[in-house]
Amino acid sequence: MPKRVYQKYSDFEMALRRPLDEERFWSRVIKLEGIDACWEWQAGINGKGYAYFWLNGVTRQAYKVSWEWENGPVPENPETPGKPFELDHTCRNKICVRPSHLEPVTFLENQRRSPITLAGSNMRKTHCPQGHEYTTENTYVPPSGGRSCRTCEKARRAKRGFKNTEELIVYAMQS
């Protein structure tokens, strides 16, 4: 079966369609009462809980459509040229399409803010499991990522009988 190809609209056709698209979009939104309440999407939602909308022959994330209609394109992230920032739901409601509840942030910042990601959970930790504070002096960040407590690492080395890093390297090379 041949793959279906969707025709893109010309700029003129898109300008004519936009009022119809916006009317269709907003008919699927419930604006909850309150000064800063969420505007909740009531139509298509994907498996991850995000709202989706069919626009100009393409399925788009509804919150991004809302942002773009209000503010224009998502700004480009200077840290990753050619890629835009991610939009973070500051209200933590994945089906909210209110533009004022969206903030352009880096991928790392979005992960850090998330209450459900492992990366976010670990980044918010201020102390190791043994209670030592993660400070610049007391934290080791290996090239592979993550972090470890230098105080605990010294204690582990002492328990194994290694006085310094050189002894540990020699032991590792012999194994």
C-alpha positions in Angstrom: 0.0 0.0 0.0 1.5 3.4 -0.9 2.4 5.7 1.9 -0.1 8.6 2.1 1.4 12.0 1.5 -0.3 15.0 2.9 -0.4 18.2 0.9 1.0 21.2 2.8 -1.1 24.4 2.5 0.4 27.5 0.9 0.9 30.6 3.1 -2.2 32.1 1.6 -4.3 29.0 2.3 -3.0 28.8 5.8 -3.9 32.4 6.5 -7.4 31.7 5.4 -7.6 28.5 7.5 -6.1 29.9 10.7 -9.4 31.3 12.1 -11.1 28.0 11.5 -8.2 26.1 13.1 -8.2 28.4 16.1 -11.9 28.0 16.5 -11.6 24.2 16.3 -8.6 24.2 18.7 -10.3 26.4 21.4 -13.6 24.4 21.2 -11.5 21.5 22.7 -10.3 23.5 25.7 -12.0 24.1 29.1 -10.8 27.2 30.8 -11.0 26.5 34.5 -12.2 29.2 36.8 -9.7 31.3 38.6 -7.2 34.1 37.7 -4.3 31.7 37.0 -6.2 28.4 36.4 -5.2 25.9 33.8 -6.8 25.7 30.4 -7.3 21.9 30.0 -7.4 20.1 26.7 -10.4 17.8 26.2 -9.5 16.0 23.0 -6.6 13.7 21.9 -4.1 12.7 24.5 -1.1 10.5 23.8 0.2 7.6 26.0 2.4 10.0 27.9 -0.5 12.2 28.8 0.2 15.1 26.5 -2.4 16.8 24.4 -2.3 16.5 20.6 -4.0 18.5 17.8 -4.3 17.9 14.0 -3.1 21.1 12.3 -2.3 21.6 8.6 -1.9 17.9 7.9 0.3 17.2 10.9 -0.3 16.0 14.4 1.1 18.6 16.8 1.5 18.9 20.5 -1.5 21.2 21.5 0.5 23.2 24.1 3.1 24.1 21.5 0.4 25.2 19.1 -1.1 27.4 21.8 2.3 28.9 22.6 3.1 29.6 19.0 -0.2 31.3 18.4 0.4 33.5 21.4 4.1 34.1 21.3 5.5 33.0 17.9 8.0 30.1 17.4 9.6 28.6 20.5 13.0 30.4 20.9 16.2 28.6 19.8 18.4 27.2 22.5 21.9 28.9 22.2 23.4 25.8 23.8 22.2 23.5 21.0 22.1 25.5 17.8 19.3 24.6 15.5 17.1 23.2 18.3 14.5 25.2 20.1 14.1 25.3 23.9 11.6 22.8 25.4 8.4 24.2 26.9 8.0 23.4 30.5 4.5 23.2 32.1 5.1 25.4 35.2 1.7 24.2 36.4 2.8 20.6 36.1 -0.4 19.8 34.3 0.4 18.0 31.0 -3.0 18.8 29.4 -2.8 22.5 30.1 -2.5 24.6 27.0 -2.5 28.1 28.7 0.5 29.9 27.2 1.3 31.7 30.5 1.8 28.3 32.1 4.5 27.4 29.6 8.2 28.5 29.9 11.0 27.9 27.4 13.8 26.0 29.2 16.7 23.7 28.3 16.3 20.0 28.3 18.4 19.7 31.5 16.3 22.3 33.3 13.1 20.6 32.2 14.4 17.3 33.6 15.5 18.9 36.8 12.1 20.5 37.4 10.1 17.3 36.7 8.7 15.7 39.8 8.7 12.2 38.1 12.0 11.9 36.3 14.9 10.0 37.9 17.3 12.8 36.8 15.1 15.4 38.4 14.8 13.5 41.6 18.6 12.9 41.8 19.4 16.5 41.0 17.3 17.8 43.9 19.2 15.7 46.4 21.5 17.8 48.5 23.1 15.0 50.6 24.4 11.5 49.9 22.6 8.5 51.4 25.0 8.7 54.4 24.1 12.3 55.0 27.2 14.1 53.6 26.4 17.4 51.8 27.0 17.5 48.0 29.3 20.5 47.8 31.8 21.3 45.1 34.6 20.1 47.2 32.8 16.9 48.4 31.3 15.8 45.0 33.0 13.8 42.3 31.4 13.8 38.8 32.9 10.9 36.7 33.2 11.3 32.9 30.3 8.9 32.5 28.0 11.2 34.4 26.3 11.0 37.8 28.0 12.0 41.0 29.4 10.5 44.1 30.4 11.6 47.6 34.1 12.0 48.1 33.9 11.4 51.8 32.1 8.1 51.2 34.5 7.1 48.5 37.5 7.7 50.8 35.8 5.5 53.4 35.2 2.7 50.9 38.9 2.9 49.8 40.1 2.8 53.4 37.9 -0.2 54.1 39.5 -2.0 51.2 42.9 -1.0 52.4 43.9 1.5 49.7 45.6 4.7 51.0 45.4 6.7 47.8 44.2 6.7 44.2 47.5 5.4 42.8 47.2 2.2 44.8 43.6 1.7 43.6 44.7 2.2 40.0 47.6 -0.4 40.4 45.1 -2.8 41.9 42.6 -2.3 39.1 45.2 -2.9 36.4 46.3 -6.2 38.1 42.8 -7.5 38.2 
